[in-house]
Structures are given as structure tokens and as C-alpha cells.
């Protein structure tokens, strides 16, 4: 498959968007996080116990929930991208080790999931218009931890 310079640029920019997303969450940089989405974007974390909403709603929720996890990393790979002009679709895998505070101390839990994304090119570059988490697997969650 031969790609044009524009297609190469678009693919690199979309992969960089995924990196900026991981950076924003891992650094708790909620201003950066929110800037990665169009204002009308839908973010759906319900499959892993989160919420579904627009960027402002999800940002507010993230600021409340993420302190429960003293450590975490978002490792994103295997980007599948389909670009059609100023719109795009993508799927990427995530490995997410997370520290969970328990009465016995911090326990590391693991989650593997897929990000199913839609993107739009804007004057400020590519942005997410939709991000839906799809659970692949998880292990070592403390009993009842995700129920609280």
C-alpha cells in the first residue's frame, strides 16, 4: 500500500493524538485532556465501570475518580486507522496497569481494552469526536473495588 504524504501526515497526527491522550490522563492534565476532543464529542467508559458523556462531564468525573488510583500507565499500540478526508475511524489496544489502594496497601490490577475512536480534522488539528472503551480482559482487581 502506497500512502501519500497527506495520508502519512494524518496517520502520524492521529497516533500523536492517542499519545497526548495517554499523557494527559497519566499526568492528570485535565486541560490537555479536554482539549483533545471536539466540544460535542461522546466519551464512553461504561464498559469498564465509568460514565458516558461530553468532554466537560467526563473531565469533571475523572478529577473525582482518578485519585483512587495512586499509579497507572496507559500503553497504547496497534493503531488501525481509516481516513476519509476530514473524518477518520480508529481502533487501538490499551494495556493499563493500575495501582488500587486497598486496606492491605496498593495492589496492581491490569486491564486490557480497545479504544474505538472517531476523529475529525479541525482548524486546531485532529480531535476525537467519539472514544468508546471496549473491554478485552482484566485481572487482579481487589474484591469489590470497582463497585464503589
C-alpha positions as CSV (number, residue, x, y, z in Angstrom):
1,X,0.0,0.0,0.0
2,X,1.5,3.3,-1.1
3,X,0.5,6.3,1.0
4,X,0.5,9.9,0.0
5,X,2.4,12.5,2.1
6,X,-1.0,13.7,3.4
7,X,-2.0,10.2,4.4
8,X,1.3,9.7,6.2
9,X,0.9,13.0,8.0
10,X,-2.7,12.2,9.0
11,X,-1.7,8.8,10.4
12,X,1.1,10.3,12.4
13,X,-1.1,13.1,13.7
14,X,-3.8,10.6,14.8
15,X,-1.2,8.4,16.6
16,X,0.2,11.5,18.3
17,X,-3.4,12.3,19.4
18,X,-3.5,8.9,21.2
19,X,-0.1,9.6,22.8
20,X,-1.4,13.1,24.0
21,X,-4.5,11.4,25.4
22,X,-2.4,8.9,27.4
23,X,-0.1,11.7,28.6
24,X,-3.0,13.8,29.7
25,X,-4.6,11.0,31.8
26,X,-1.3,9.8,33.2
27,X,-0.2,13.3,34.3
28,X,-3.8,14.3,35.4
29,X,-3.6,17.2,32.9
30,X,-7.3,17.7,32.6
31,X,-7.0,20.9,30.5
32,X,-5.0,19.0,27.9
33,X,-7.4,16.0,28.2
34,X,-10.4,18.1,27.4
35,X,-8.6,19.9,24.5
36,X,-8.2,16.6,22.6
37,X,-12.0,16.3,22.0
38,X,-14.5,18.4,20.0
39,X,-17.0,20.0,22.3
40,X,-19.8,17.7,21.1
41,X,-17.7,14.5,21.4
42,X,-19.0,11.5,23.2
43,X,-16.7,9.6,25.6
44,X,-18.0,6.2,26.8
45,X,-16.2,4.5,29.6
46,X,-19.2,2.5,30.8
47,X,-17.9,-1.0,29.8
48,X,-15.2,-0.6,32.5
49,X,-17.4,0.9,35.1
50,X,-17.1,4.6,34.1
51,X,-19.5,7.1,32.6
52,X,-20.7,8.3,29.2
53,X,-20.8,12.0,28.4
54,X,-19.4,15.0,26.7
55,X,-15.8,16.1,27.4
56,X,-16.7,18.6,30.2
57,X,-18.8,16.0,32.1
58,X,-16.2,13.3,31.8
59,X,-13.4,15.6,32.8
60,X,-15.2,16.5,36.0
61,X,-15.8,12.8,36.7
62,X,-12.1,12.0,36.0
63,X,-11.0,14.6,38.5
64,X,-13.0,12.8,41.2
65,X,-12.3,9.2,40.3
66,X,-8.6,9.1,39.3
67,X,-7.3,9.9,42.9
68,X,-8.5,6.3,43.8
69,X,-5.6,5.1,41.7
70,X,-2.1,6.1,43.1
71,X,-0.3,4.9,40.0
72,X,-1.2,3.9,36.4
73,X,0.1,3.9,32.9
74,X,-1.7,3.9,29.5
75,X,0.3,1.9,27.0
76,X,-1.4,2.2,23.6
77,X,-0.4,0.2,20.5
78,X,-1.6,-1.4,17.2
79,X,-3.3,1.6,15.7
80,X,-5.8,0.7,13.0
81,X,-6.8,3.8,11.1
82,X,-9.2,4.5,8.3
83,X,-9.1,8.1,7.0
84,X,-11.8,9.6,4.7
85,X,-11.0,13.3,4.1
86,X,-11.6,15.2,7.3
87,X,-13.1,12.3,9.1
88,X,-11.5,9.1,10.4
89,X,-12.1,6.0,12.4
90,X,-9.6,4.2,14.6
91,X,-9.1,1.3,16.9
92,X,-6.1,0.8,19.2
93,X,-5.3,-1.6,22.0
94,X,-4.5,-0.5,25.5
95,X,-2.6,-2.2,28.3
96,X,-3.4,-0.3,31.6
97,X,-1.7,-1.4,34.8
98,X,-3.4,0.5,37.7
99,X,-2.5,0.7,41.4
100,X,-5.5,0.3,43.6
101,X,-5.5,1.4,47.2
102,X,-6.8,-1.4,49.5
103,X,-6.7,-1.8,53.3
104,X,-3.6,-4.0,52.8
105,X,-1.8,-1.4,50.7
106,X,-1.5,-0.8,47.0
107,X,-2.4,-3.7,44.7
108,X,-1.6,-3.6,41.0
109,X,-4.6,-4.6,38.7
110,X,-4.4,-4.9,35.0
111,X,-6.9,-4.1,32.2
112,X,-6.6,-4.7,28.5
113,X,-9.1,-2.9,26.3
114,X,-9.7,-1.5,22.9
115,X,-10.3,2.2,22.1
116,X,-12.8,2.6,19.3
117,X,-12.5,6.1,18.1
118,X,-13.9,8.6,15.6
119,X,-12.0,11.7,14.7
120,X,-12.5,15.0,12.9
121,X,-9.9,17.3,11.4
122,X,-10.4,20.8,12.9
123,X,-8.5,24.1,12.4
124,X,-6.6,23.1,15.5
125,X,-5.7,19.6,14.1
126,X,-7.3,16.2,14.6
127,X,-9.6,15.7,17.6
128,X,-11.7,12.9,19.0
129,X,-15.4,13.1,18.2
130,X,-16.0,9.7,19.9
131,X,-14.0,7.4,22.2
132,X,-15.5,4.2,23.4
133,X,-13.7,1.7,25.6
134,X,-14.3,-2.0,24.8
135,X,-13.1,-4.4,27.5
136,X,-10.9,-7.2,26.3
137,X,-9.7,-8.6,29.7
138,X,-8.9,-7.7,33.3
139,X,-7.3,-9.3,36.3
140,X,-6.3,-8.8,39.9
141,X,-8.9,-6.2,40.8
142,X,-9.4,-6.1,44.6
143,X,-12.8,-7.7,45.5
144,X,-15.5,-5.0,45.4
145,X,-13.0,-2.3,44.3
146,X,-14.9,-1.3,41.1
147,X,-18.3,-1.5,42.9
148,X,-17.6,1.6,45.0
